[in-house]
Amino acid sequence: MFLASEIERLIAAGLECDFLKIEGDDGTHFSGVVVSPAFEGKPRVRQHQAVYATLGKLMGNEIHALQLNTYSPAQWAEFQKELG
């Protein structure tokens, strides 16, 4: 069983994040939001790959699924603006 807080710690250790929130309560299925300047100008697939790279072999093993919403800081600001 894996904790969401441990996933957050691993992502933060491997990727500069302006905002990071991972949730999940069953120990294998998680979802989250990652905002990183490293995502600037990268397509969503590359953004997700950057996050998965921080988790290495845990993906598909201890972490069965991780549903992500990823944003560059500019995309995040626009998203927040749309929410009001």
N, C-alpha and C positions, 0 to 999 in steps of 0.2 A: 504494500500500500504506500502510495506516494502522497505528499502534501503539496497543496498549491503554493504555500510559502516557500518550499524548497525549489520549486520551479521558478518562482520569482527571483530567488537568490541566484540561481544558475544563469538565468537570462541577464540579470543586472551585472553579474560578474563578467559576462562575455560580450555585452553590447551596451553602449551608452544609451540610456533611456531618459527621456523627459517625463514620461508617465508609464507606469507598468502596473497592471492589475490582472492577476490570474485567479480564477475561481474553479471550484470542483469539489464535490464532497464524497465521491465514491472511491477515490484513490487511484483511478485509472483514466477517467475521462475529465478533461478540463477545457475551459474556454478563457479567453482573455483579450486584453487590449494592450498593445505595445506601441509607444510613440518614440521614435528615435531619429536623430538627425542623419544617421547612417542610411535611412530609407529614402532620402531626398533624391528624386530623379530615377528611382528604381521602380520597376513594375511590381505589382503585388506578389507575384510568384517569387521574385528575388528577395522581397521583404520577408516573406514567410521562411524562405530557405535560410536567411541570416539568423532568424530566431531558432529554427530547428538545429542549426549548427552549434548553438550554445548548449544544446541539450544532448548532442552526440548520440551515443548508442541507447540512451534511455528512451528515445522516440521509437515506438513500435514494440518496446519491451515493457519496462515499468510504466511508461506513459503510453497508454493504448491510443488515445486520441487527444489532440489539442486544436480546438477551433479558435482561430485567430482573427482579430481585426487589427490591422497594422496601419500606421499613419506616420508620415513625416510631420515635423512640427507645424509646417504650413497647412497641411491637410487637416491636422488635428484642430488647429485654430479655426479653420473654415467649418469643420464639423460642429464644433462647439458654438460657433456663431449661428449656424442653422438651427441648433436646438434652442437658442434663445437664452 
